[in-house]
Amino acid sequence: MDLTALLDRFPEPIVLVLGGLTVGVLFGALAQQSRFCLRAAALEFSRRKPSDRLPIWLLAFSSALIATQCLALLGEVDTGETRQLASPQSLSGALVGGAMFGTGMVMARGCASRLLVLSATGNLRALLSGLVFAVVAQASLYGALRPLRDWLSGLWTTVDTGGNDLTAFLRMSEASVFVFGGLWLLAGLGFAWRNRSSIWQTAAAVGAGLTVPLALWFTTAMTRQAFDPVQVEGVTFTGPSADMLMLFLSAPFESLGFNSGLVPGVFLGSFLAALLTRQLLLQGFESGPSMARYLTGAALMGFGGMLAGGCAVGAGITGASLFAVTAWLTLAGIWLSAVVTDHALARIPRSKTALSPSF
């Protein structure tokens, strides 16, 4: 990707913001149209009620994985420079944080990305939950919860195991990586065909997944062409949501970067997609108990996502596409805790949990 013309016309931070904004708009619009949601996929699996959410997640996940590995093979993406593989990561944080995030996303009825997408369509529950998520994430990154996060993160790290590259641990060849991704892609297509998912929804799911390698491709190009150091990164929402909160509160414009455009881009993309398809609708909390459950879940996601080093998209798709051990541990923790939480809440009378059976 040649960015010379843009870098000659605009300062590097502005180019990074524009890149993040472009990726964000695409992800927001495609995620809104496909109804991409890890929580819904996990609950569909947990309740054994086939629908379109599990194949949507599988298609996004597998397309991101295959395309990322293709770009890495062609030398267009430098996976070794990503945060997940270039620096020590927390294994204990991935396990505990993933479990907390999975529980939280079931309680809040959406992961971090889903809350952002829904808030742009008029869902006030998602908007308030997203704000709580960002506040707790910021407190975990730099505030009162940082000591606890640091302690839990330091219990077991990739320094103790000799790295974070899953392909190296399993001695996976390039061919086996693509076979692995292809099997998940075929599974997603098979489930989509069985559940008669629309072609547009299927294509939107694949497109949402492809924004991850697009982000990696763009930021890799920036590392090679920009004068100042740039972090290679994909799509994630825990850290960027916390940073965006502080940007609004203190306006540290000197720290503008890719993630500064990503979060508002997702909001804008989801809003435009909902507007064009007439899906804008104001929604609020049903009751006091439901509000308490949503906000508690958002808080768990905020701390869990920061502890794990990524959210359902940041770890579950971006990190998994890079075959980072911690990302796969986080993804497994999210899935397992989501299933357990769903079964636990199903045993409590609805009047006490205000749990809706819908996805």
C-alpha positions as CSV (number, residue, x, y, z in Angstrom):
1,M,0.0,0.0,0.0
2,D,1.6,3.2,-1.2
3,L,0.7,6.1,1.1
4,T,3.3,8.6,-0.2
5,A,0.8,11.0,-1.7
6,L,-1.2,11.2,1.5
7,L,1.9,11.6,3.7
8,D,3.1,14.4,1.4
9,R,-0.2,16.3,1.8
10,F,-1.1,15.6,5.4
11,P,0.7,15.2,8.8
12,E,1.2,11.6,9.8
13,P,-1.3,11.7,12.7
14,I,-4.0,12.9,10.4
15,V,-3.3,10.1,7.9
16,L,-3.5,7.6,10.8
17,V,-6.8,9.0,11.9
18,L,-8.2,8.9,8.4
19,G,-7.1,5.3,8.1
20,G,-8.8,4.4,11.4
21,L,-11.9,6.3,10.4
22,T,-12.1,4.4,7.0
23,V,-11.7,1.0,8.7
24,G,-14.2,2.0,11.4
25,V,-16.9,3.2,9.0
26,L,-16.6,-0.1,7.0
27,F,-16.7,-2.3,10.1
28,G,-19.6,-0.3,11.7
29,A,-21.7,-0.5,8.5
30,L,-21.0,-4.2,7.8
31,A,-21.3,-5.3,11.4
32,Q,-24.7,-3.5,11.7
33,Q,-26.0,-5.0,8.5
34,S,-24.7,-8.5,9.3
35,R,-25.7,-8.3,12.9
36,F,-22.3,-9.5,13.8
37,C,-22.2,-10.4,17.5
38,L,-20.1,-12.9,19.5
39,R,-22.6,-12.9,22.4
40,A,-25.4,-13.9,20.1
41,A,-23.3,-16.6,18.5
42,A,-22.3,-18.1,21.9
43,L,-25.9,-18.1,23.1
44,E,-27.1,-19.7,19.9
45,F,-24.5,-22.4,20.5
46,S,-25.4,-22.7,24.2
47,R,-29.1,-23.0,23.6
48,R,-28.7,-25.3,20.6
49,K,-31.1,-23.2,18.6
50,P,-29.7,-22.8,15.1
51,S,-30.0,-19.4,13.6
52,D,-27.9,-16.9,11.6
53,R,-25.7,-15.6,14.4
54,L,-23.2,-18.4,14.7
55,P,-22.5,-18.7,10.9
56,I,-22.1,-14.9,10.8
57,W,-19.4,-15.0,13.5
58,L,-17.7,-17.9,11.9
59,L,-17.6,-16.2,8.5
60,A,-16.2,-13.0,10.0
61,F,-13.6,-14.9,12.1
62,S,-12.4,-17.2,9.3
63,S,-12.2,-14.5,6.6
64,A,-10.1,-12.3,8.9
65,L,-7.8,-15.2,9.7
66,I,-7.3,-16.3,6.1
67,A,-6.8,-12.8,4.7
68,T,-4.4,-11.9,7.6
69,Q,-2.3,-14.9,7.0
70,C,-2.3,-14.3,3.2
71,L,-1.0,-10.8,3.7
72,A,1.6,-12.0,6.1
73,L,2.7,-14.7,3.6
74,L,3.0,-12.0,0.9
75,G,5.0,-9.8,3.2
76,E,2.3,-7.1,3.2
77,V,1.6,-7.4,6.9
78,D,4.4,-7.7,9.5
79,T,2.7,-9.8,12.2
80,G,5.9,-9.9,14.3
81,E,5.5,-6.1,14.9
82,T,2.0,-6.4,16.4
83,R,1.5,-5.8,20.1
84,Q,0.4,-9.4,20.6
85,L,3.6,-10.9,19.2
86,A,6.2,-8.2,19.7
87,S,5.9,-7.8,23.4
88,P,5.3,-10.1,26.5
89,Q,1.6,-10.8,27.1
90,S,-0.3,-12.0,30.2
91,L,-1.5,-15.6,30.2
92,S,-3.2,-15.2,33.5
93,G,-4.8,-12.0,32.3
94,A,-6.1,-13.8,29.2
95,L,-7.7,-16.5,31.3
96,V,-9.3,-14.4,34.0
97,G,-10.0,-11.4,31.7
98,G,-11.6,-13.6,29.1
99,A,-13.9,-15.2,31.6
100,M,-14.9,-11.8,33.0
101,F,-15.5,-10.4,29.5
102,G,-17.7,-13.4,28.5
103,T,-19.8,-13.1,31.6
104,G,-20.1,-9.3,31.1
105,M,-21.1,-9.4,27.5
106,V,-24.0,-11.8,28.3
107,M,-25.2,-9.6,31.1
108,A,-24.9,-6.4,28.9
109,R,-26.4,-8.2,25.9
110,G,-23.5,-7.3,23.7
111,C,-19.7,-7.1,23.5
112,A,-17.8,-3.8,23.2
113,S,-18.1,-3.6,19.5
114,R,-21.8,-4.6,19.5
115,L,-22.6,-1.9,22.1
116,L,-20.9,0.7,19.9
117,V,-22.8,-0.5,16.8
118,L,-26.1,-0.6,18.6
119,S,-25.7,2.8,20.3
120,A,-25.4,4.4,16.8
121,T,-28.8,3.0,15.9
122,G,-30.6,4.7,18.8
123,N,-30.1,2.0,21.5
124,L,-29.7,4.1,24.7
125,R,-29.1,1.0,26.8
126,A,-26.1,0.2,24.6
127,L,-24.9,3.8,24.7
128,L,-24.9,4.0,28.5
129,S,-23.4,0.5,28.9
130,G,-20.7,1.5,26.4
131,L,-19.8,4.6,28.5
132,V,-19.5,2.5,31.6
133,F,-17.4,0.0,29.7
134,A,-15.0,2.9,28.6
135,V,-14.8,4.4,32.1
136,V,-13.9,1.1,33.7
137,A,-11.5,0.3,31.0
138,Q,-9.8,3.7,31.5
139,A,-9.7,3.1,35.3
140,S,-8.1,-0.3,34.6
141,L,-5.5,1.2,32.3
142,Y,-4.4,4.2,34.3
143,G,-6.7,4.7,37.3
144,A,-7.8,3.1,40.5
145,L,-8.1,-0.5,39.1
146,R,-4.6,-0.5,37.6
147,P,-2.9,-2.1,40.6
148,L,-5.3,-5.0,40.6
149,R,-4.9,-5.4,36.8
150,D,-1.1,-5.3,37.1
151,W,-1.1,-7.9,39.8
152,L,-3.3,-10.3,38.0
153,S,-1.4,-9.8,34.7
154,G,1.9,-10.5,36.3
155,L,0.9,-13.9,37.7
156,W,1.7,-15.8,34.5
157,T,3.1,-14.3,31.3
158,T,4.5,-15.4,28.0
159,V,8.0,-14.8,29.3
160,D,7.4,-17.9,31.4
161,T,6.5,-20.0,28.4
162,G,8.9,-18.6,25.8
163,G,6.7,-16.6,23.5
164,N,3.1,-16.0,22.3
165,D,3.2,-17.5,18.8
166,L,0.8,-20.4,18.7
167,T,2.0,-21.6,15.3
168,A,5.6,-21.9,16.7
169,F,4.3,-23.9,19.7
170,L,2.3,-26.3,17.6
171,R,4.8,-26.3,14.8
172,M,2.1,-25.4,12.3
173,S,3.2,-25.1,8.6
174,E,1.8,-22.4,6.3
175,A,-0.4,-25.0,4.6
176,S,-1.9,-26.2,7.9
177,V,-2.7,-22.6,8.9
178,F,-4.7,-22.1,5.7
179,V,-6.4,-25.5,6.0
180,F,-7.4,-24.6,9.6
181,G,-8.9,-21.3,8.4
182,G,-10.6,-22.9,5.4
183,L,-12.3,-25.5,7.6
184,W,-13.9,-22.7,9.7
185,L,-14.9,-20.8,6.6
186,L,-16.6,-23.9,5.2
187,A,-18.3,-24.5,8.5
188,G,-19.6,-20.9,8.4
189,L,-20.8,-21.2,4.8
190,G,-22.5,-24.5,5.6
191,F,-24.3,-23.2,8.6
192,A,-25.3,-20.1,6.6
193,W,-26.7,-22.2,3.8
194,R,-28.6,-24.5,6.3
195,N,-30.2,-21.5,8.0
196,R,-30.9,-19.8,4.7
197,S,-29.0,-16.6,5.6
198,S,-29.3,-14.0,2.9
199,I,-26.5,-13.4,0.5
200,W,-26.1,-9.8,1.6
201,Q,-25.9,-10.7,5.3
202,T,-23.3,-13.4,4.5
203,A,-21.3,-11.0,2.4
204,A,-21.5,-8.3,5.1
205,A,-20.2,-10.8,7.7
206,V,-17.2,-11.6,5.4
207,G,-16.6,-7.9,4.9
208,A,-16.7,-7.2,8.6
209,G,-14.0,-9.8,9.1
210,L,-11.9,-8.4,6.3
211,T,-11.6,-5.0,8.0
212,V,-9.2,-6.7,10.5
213,P,-6.5,-7.5,7.8
214,L,-7.2,-4.1,6.2
215,A,-6.3,-2.4,9.5
216,L,-3.1,-4.5,9.8
217,W,-2.2,-3.8,6.2
218,F,-2.7,0.0,6.6
219,T,-0.8,0.2,9.8
220,T,2.1,-2.0,8.5
221,A,2.3,0.4,5.5
222,M,2.5,3.3,7.9
223,T,5.3,1.7,9.9
224,R,7.3,1.5,6.6
225,Q,6.6,4.9,5.2
226,A,6.0,7.2,8.2
227,F,8.9,9.1,9.9
228,D,7.6,8.5,13.5
229,P,7.1,5.0,15.0
230,V,3.7,3.5,14.3
231,Q,2.2,0.5,16.0
232,V,1.0,-2.3,13.8
233,E,-2.6,-3.1,14.9
234,G,-5.9,-4.5,13.8
235,V,-9.4,-3.8,15.0
236,T,-10.0,-3.7,18.8
237,F,-12.2,-1.6,21.1
238,T,-11.1,-1.9,24.8
239,G,-8.1,0.4,24.7
240,P,-9.4,2.6,21.9
241,S,-12.7,3.2,23.8
242,A,-10.7,4.2,26.9
243,D,-8.5,6.5,24.9
244,M,-11.5,8.1,23.1
245,L,-13.1,8.8,26.5
246,M,-9.9,10.7,27.6
247,L,-9.7,12.5,24.3
248,F,-13.2,14.0,24.9
249,L,-12.3,14.8,28.5
250,S,-8.9,16.3,28.1
251,A,-8.3,16.6,24.3
252,P,-4.7,15.4,24.1
253,F,-4.5,16.0,20.4
254,E,-0.8,15.2,20.3
255,S,-1.7,11.5,20.8
256,L,-3.9,11.2,17.8
257,G,-3.5,8.0,15.9
258,F,-5.3,5.1,14.1
259,N,-7.5,4.3,17.1
260,S,-8.6,7.9,17.3
261,G,-10.5,7.4,14.1
262,L,-11.6,3.8,14.6
263,V,-14.2,4.3,17.4
264,P,-16.0,7.3,15.9
265,G,-15.8,5.6,12.5
266,V,-17.6,2.5,13.7
267,F,-20.3,4.8,15.2
268,L,-20.7,6.7,12.0
269,G,-20.7,3.6,9.8
270,S,-23.4,1.9,11.9
271,F,-25.5,5.1,12.0
272,L,-25.4,5.6,8.2
273,A,-26.2,1.9,7.5
274,A,-29.1,2.0,9.9
275,L,-30.3,5.3,8.5
276,L,-30.2,4.0,4.9
277,T,-32.0,0.8,5.8
278,R,-34.5,2.5,8.1
279,Q,-33.4,0.7,11.2
280,L,-32.9,3.7,13.5
281,L,-35.0,3.2,16.7
282,L,-34.8,4.7,20.1
283,Q,-34.7,2.1,22.8
284,G,-34.3,2.4,26.6
285,F,-34.1,0.2,29.7
286,E,-37.0,-2.0,30.5
287,S,-36.7,-1.8,34.3
288,G,-34.4,-1.0,37.2
289,P,-33.1,-4.6,37.5
290,S,-32.3,-4.8,33.8
291,M,-30.4,-1.5,34.0
292,A,-28.3,-2.9,36.9
293,R,-27.6,-6.0,35.0
294,Y,-26.5,-4.1,31.9
295,L,-24.2,-1.8,33.7
296,T,-22.7,-4.6,35.8
297,G,-22.0,-6.5,32.7
298,A,-20.4,-3.5,31.0
299,A,-18.1,-2.9,34.0
300,L,-17.0,-6.6,33.9
301,M,-16.2,-6.2,30.2
302,G,-14.2,-3.0,30.8
303,F,-11.9,-4.6,33.4
304,G,-11.9,-8.0,31.7
305,G,-11.1,-6.7,28.3
306,M,-8.2,-4.5,29.6
307,L,-6.9,-7.4,31.7
308,A,-7.0,-9.8,28.8
309,G,-5.4,-7.3,26.4
310,G,-8.4,-7.3,24.0
311,C,-12.1,-7.6,23.5
312,A,-14.2,-10.0,21.5
313,V,-12.9,-8.4,18.3
314,G,-9.4,-7.4,19.5
315,A,-8.5,-10.8,20.9
316,G,-11.3,-12.9,19.5
317,I,-10.6,-12.0,15.8
318,T,-7.5,-9.8,15.5
319,G,-5.4,-11.7,18.0
320,A,-6.7,-15.1,16.9
321,S,-5.9,-14.2,13.3
322,L,-2.3,-13.6,14.4
323,F,-2.3,-16.9,16.2
324,A,-1.4,-15.3,19.5
325,V,-1.6,-17.8,22.4
326,T,-3.2,-15.2,24.7
327,A,-5.8,-14.3,22.2
328,W,-6.9,-17.9,21.8
329,L,-7.0,-18.3,25.6
330,T,-9.1,-15.1,25.8
331,L,-11.4,-16.3,23.1
332,A,-11.9,-19.7,24.8
333,G,-12.6,-18.0,28.1
334,I,-15.2,-15.7,26.5
335,W,-17.0,-18.6,24.9
336,L,-16.9,-20.8,28.0
337,S,-18.0,-18.1,30.5
338,A,-20.7,-16.9,28.1
339,V,-22.2,-20.4,27.9
340,V,-22.0,-20.9,31.7
341,T,-23.5,-17.4,32.4
342,D,-26.3,-18.0,30.0
343,H,-27.2,-21.3,31.7
344,A,-26.9,-19.7,35.1
345,L,-29.2,-16.8,34.3
346,A,-31.7,-19.1,32.7
347,R,-32.3,-20.7,36.1
348,I,-33.2,-17.4,37.7
349,P,-36.8,-16.2,37.4
350,R,-37.0,-13.5,34.7
351,S,-38.6,-11.1,37.1
352,K,-35.3,-11.0,39.1
353,T,-32.9,-10.8,36.2
354,A,-35.0,-9.0,33.5
355,L,-33.2,-11.4,31.1
356,S,-34.7,-11.3,27.6
357,P,-34.6,-14.6,25.7
358,S,-33.8,-12.8,22.5
359,F,-30.4,-12.6,20.9
